[in-house]
Amino acid sequence: MRIISNDILSTNVLYELGNFSPDDAKSIIQCLTEKANFHLQPALVEQMVQDLAGELGEVRPIELQVVGAQLQTENITTLAKYQQLGTKDELVKRYLDEVVNDCGVENQQVAELLLYLLTDEKGTRPLKTRAQLERDLQALATDATTDGNKLDLVLEIFVKSGLVVLLPENPFDRYQLVHDYIALFIRQQQQPKLNELMAELDKERKQRLLTEEELKQSQQAKTILAEANRKATQRIRFGSGVLFISFVLAGIAGVLANQASRLKDEAQTGTELERQGITAWQYFSSEEIESLLSAMQAG
């Protein structure tokens, strides 16, 4: 007490909380359930402690907390109902699912990805800033799942649920899963689901890229078609002008041809009259009356 200045409640005094022995775990469960007026069947307590201890032979406090909270949430008070609804791992899984569901249907994908990003390949829980999580989320997800507001909401729910710890630090706050057991459980139990999610996201990304390429090609086709229509319109206008000029020239040529034909006929008629005049003049010297009649006919 002298070492801690007789202040056991000071925030500067930290105590390491190790794993519980099976007997200690039973006592803790009995104490907590009596205070909460949530009575568990002794056979259920015995089986649950045995499941929690497992091969380790000790009970992790975080695992006891998660399983106990889920028992109360699902109102499991008997061994028969416990065995019916699943084992310890099933309860932990449903606990994680409920925290994800609390984020809302529209944020479920972001929540599942964030749980994945708060773990690593070794099954531990790395410390990450919000900027790191957002960057990693953008690398994995689609545009629809990288909304900054969604990220903030999910992180807030994770922290308030006790699943994630917010560590205020300078210059940036960092987030961490509450226990390595949760990180390992997420990796082991939810990896298949996350693999399906990643495959779905990859499929959506490829489909989006394909759609964008199709839209690009469609736009290019529209541009080419519009240019072709513009050139075709120019050609039609030019051809129409040429055709009109051709018609005008053809009309002029017809008029000129008619005029030339008329002039030709007039020239032939004049030649014929000239020939008849000469003949009448030659004939006038001998036959005056007949030549005058011939000249009158020619006229």
C-alpha positions in Angstrom: 0.0 0.0 0.0 2.9 2.3 0.7 4.2 1.7 -2.9 0.9 2.7 -4.4 0.5 5.7 -2.0 -2.5 4.0 -0.4 -4.6 4.8 -3.5 -5.8 1.5 -4.9 -8.3 3.3 -7.2 -5.7 5.5 -8.9 -5.6 5.2 -12.7 -1.8 5.1 -12.4 -2.0 1.8 -10.6 -2.4 -1.1 -13.1 -2.8 -4.7 -12.2 -2.2 -7.7 -14.5 -5.2 -9.9 -14.7 -4.1 -13.4 -15.5 -6.1 -16.5 -16.4 -8.5 -18.0 -13.9 -8.3 -21.5 -12.5 -11.4 -23.6 -13.1 -12.5 -23.3 -9.4 -11.9 -19.5 -9.5 -13.9 -19.2 -12.7 -16.9 -21.1 -11.1 -16.8 -18.7 -8.1 -16.7 -15.7 -10.3 -19.6 -17.0 -12.4 -21.6 -17.7 -9.3 -20.9 -14.2 -7.9 -21.7 -12.4 -11.1 -24.9 -14.3 -11.8 -26.2 -13.7 -8.3 -25.6 -10.0 -8.6 -27.3 -9.9 -12.0 -30.2 -12.1 -10.8 -29.4 -14.4 -13.7 -29.2 -17.9 -12.3 -27.5 -20.7 -14.1 -27.9 -24.4 -13.7 -24.9 -25.9 -11.8 -24.5 -28.5 -14.5 -24.3 -25.7 -17.1 -21.6 -23.8 -15.1 -19.6 -27.0 -14.8 -19.8 -27.8 -18.5 -19.1 -24.2 -19.5 -16.0 -23.9 -17.3 -14.7 -27.2 -18.6 -15.2 -25.9 -22.2 -13.5 -22.6 -21.4 -10.5 -24.2 -19.7 -10.0 -26.6 -22.6 -6.4 -27.8 -23.2 -5.0 -24.8 -21.5 -6.5 -25.8 -18.1 -7.2 -22.2 -17.4 -10.1 -19.8 -18.2 -9.3 -16.6 -20.1 -11.1 -13.6 -18.6 -12.1 -12.2 -22.0 -13.5 -15.5 -23.1 -15.5 -15.9 -19.9 -16.8 -12.4 -20.4 -17.9 -12.9 -24.0 -19.5 -16.3 -23.4 -21.2 -15.1 -20.2 -22.6 -12.1 -22.0 -23.9 -14.2 -24.8 -25.6 -16.7 -22.3 -27.4 -13.7 -20.9 -28.3 -12.3 -24.3 -29.8 -15.6 -25.5 -31.2 -16.4 -22.0 -29.4 -19.7 -21.8 -29.7 -21.0 -18.2 -29.7 -24.8 -18.6 -27.2 -27.3 -19.8 -29.7 -28.7 -22.3 -30.3 -25.4 -24.0 -26.5 -24.7 -24.0 -25.9 -28.0 -25.7 -28.7 -27.4 -28.1 -27.6 -23.9 -29.2 -24.0 -24.7 -29.6 -20.6 -24.9 -28.0 -18.4 -22.2 -26.5 -17.1 -21.3 -30.0 -20.6 -20.9 -31.4 -21.4 -18.5 -28.6 -18.3 -16.4 -29.3 -19.1 -16.4 -33.0 -22.7 -15.3 -32.4 -21.3 -12.6 -30.1 -19.1 -11.2 -32.9 -22.0 -11.5 -35.3 -24.3 -9.5 -33.0 -21.7 -6.7 -32.7 -21.5 -6.6 -36.5 -25.3 -6.6 -36.8 -25.5 -3.7 -34.4 -23.6 -1.7 -37.0 -26.6 -2.0 -39.4 -27.1 -3.9 -42.6 -25.7 -1.2 -44.8 -22.5 -1.2 -42.7 -22.1 -5.0 -42.3 -19.5 -5.4 -45.0 -17.3 -2.6 -43.5 -17.6 -4.1 -40.0 -16.6 -7.6 -41.2 -13.6 -6.2 -43.1 -12.5 -4.0 -40.1 -12.5 -7.1 -37.8 -10.3 -8.8 -40.4 -8.0 -5.7 -40.6 -7.6 -5.6 -36.8 -5.9 -9.0 -37.0 -2.8 -10.2 -38.7 -1.4 -13.5 -40.1 0.0 -14.5 -36.8 -3.4 -14.3 -35.1 -2.4 -11.3 -33.0 -4.0 -7.8 -32.7 -1.9 -5.0 -34.2 -2.4 -1.4 -33.2 -3.8 0.6 -36.1 -4.7 4.3 -36.5 -7.9 5.3 -38.2 -5.9 6.5 -41.3 -4.3 3.0 -41.5 -7.6 1.3 -41.3 -9.1 3.6 -43.9 -6.2 3.0 -46.3 -6.4 -0.8 -45.8 -10.1 -0.7 -46.2 -9.8 1.2 -49.5 -7.3 -1.4 -50.8 -9.8 -4.3 -50.1 -13.2 -2.8 -50.5 -15.4 -1.2 -53.2 -16.1 2.5 -53.3 -19.5 1.9 -51.6 -17.8 0.5 -48.5 -15.1 3.1 -48.0 -17.3 5.9 -46.8 -15.5 7.8 -44.0 -18.8 8.2 -42.0 -19.4 4.4 -42.1 -15.9 3.8 -40.8 -16.3 6.2 -37.9 -19.7 4.7 -37.0 -18.4 1.1 -37.0 -15.4 2.0 -35.0 -17.5 3.8 -32.4 -19.8 0.7 -32.1 -16.9 -1.6 -31.7 -15.4 0.5 -29.0 -18.7 0.9 -27.1 -19.3 -2.9 -27.3 -16.0 -3.6 -25.7 -14.7 -5.6 -28.7 -12.2 -2.9 -29.6 -10.1 -0.7 -27.4 -9.4 2.9 -28.3 -5.9 4.0 -27.1 -5.5 7.8 -27.0 -2.0 8.5 -28.2 0.0 11.3 -29.7 -0.1 12.2 -32.5 -2.9 9.8 -33.5 -5.3 7.5 -31.5 -5.0 3.8 -32.2 -7.4 0.9 -32.2 -6.9 -2.6 -31.1 -8.9 -5.7 -30.5 -9.5 -6.3 -26.8 -7.6 -9.7 -26.7 -5.4 -11.9 -28.7 -8.0 -14.7 -28.3 -10.5 -12.6 -30.2 -8.0 -12.0 -33.0 -7.1 -15.7 -33.2 -10.7 -16.7 -33.2 -11.5 -14.2 -36.0 -8.7 -15.7 -38.1 -9.6 -19.3 -37.4 -13.4 -19.2 -37.4 -14.2 -16.4 -39.8 -11.4 -16.9 -42.4 -13.7 -18.9 -44.7 -16.4 -16.3 -44.5 -13.8 -13.5 -45.1 -12.4 -15.4 -48.1 -15.9 -15.5 -49.6 -16.3 -11.8 -48.9 -12.9 -11.1 -50.5 -13.8 -13.2 -53.5 -17.1 -11.3 -53.8 -15.4 -7.9 -53.5 -12.9 -9.0 -56.2 -15.7 -10.1 -58.4 -17.5 -6.8 -57.9 -14.2 -4.9 -58.6 -13.7 -6.8 -61.8 -17.3 -6.3 -62.8 -17.0 -2.6 -62.1 -13.9 -2.4 -64.3 -15.6 -4.4 -67.0 -18.6 -2.1 -66.9 -16.3 1.0 -67.0 -14.5 -0.5 -70.0 -17.8 -1.2 -71.7 -19.0 2.3 -71.0 -15.7 3.6 -72.4 -16.0 1.5 -75.5 -19.6 2.6 -75.9 -18.7 6.2 -75.6 -15.9 5.7 -78.2 -18.4 4.0 -80.5 -20.8 6.9 -80.1 -18.0 9.4 -80.8 -17.0 7.5 -83.9 -20.6 7.2 -85.1 -21.2 10.9 -84.5 -18.1 11.8 -86.5 -19.2 9.4 -89.3 -22.7 11.0 -89.4 -21.1 14.4 -89.5 -18.9 13.5 -92.5 -21.8 11.7 -94.2 -24.0 14.8 -93.8 -21.2 16.9 -95.3 -20.9 14.4 -98.2 -24.7 14.4 -98.8 -24.8 18.2 -98.8 -21.8 18.4 -101.2 -23.4 15.7 -103.4 -26.7 17.5 -103.3 -25.0 20.7 -104.4 -23.1 18.9 -107.2 -26.4 17.3 -108.3 -28.2 20.6 -108.3 -25.4 22.2 -110.3 -25.5 19.2 -112.7 -29.2 19.7 -113.2 -28.6 23.4 -113.9 -25.8 22.6 -116.3 -27.9 19.9 -118.0 -30.7 22.5 -118.4 -28.3 25.0 -119.8 -26.9 22.4 -122.1 -30.4 21.5 -123.3 -31.2 25.1 -124.0 -27.9 25.5 -125.8 -28.6 22.3 -127.8 -32.0 23.5 -128.8 -30.6 26.9 -129.7 -27.9 25.3 -131.8 -30.4 23.0 -133.5 -32.6 26.0 -134.3 -29.6 28.0 -135.6 -28.6 25.0 -137.7 -32.1 24.7 -139.2 -32.1 28.5 -139.8 -28.7 28.2 -141.5 -29.9 25.4 -143.7 -33.0 27.3 -144.6 -30.9 30.4 -145.4 -28.6 28.4 -147.5 -31.5 26.9 -149.4 -33.1 30.4 -149.9 -29.8 31.7 -151.1 -29.5 28.8 -153.5 -33.0 29.4 -154.8 -32.3 33.1 -155.1 -29.3 32.5 -157.2 -31.3 30.1 -159.4 -34.1 32.6 -159.8 -31.6 35.4 -160.7 -30.0 33.2 -163.3 -33.4 32.2 -164.7 -34.6 35.8 -164.7 -32.4 36.8 -167.7 -34.4 34.5 -170.0 -37.7 33.9 -168.3 -38.8 37.0 -166.4 -42.3 35.9 -165.4 -41.4 32.4 -164.2 -38.3 33.7 -162.3 -40.4 36.3 -160.5 -42.9 33.6 -159.4 -40.0 31.4 -158.2 -38.5 34.3 -156.3 -41.9 35.0 -154.6 -42.2 31.3 -153.6 -38.7 31.4 -152.1 -39.7 34.6 -150.2 
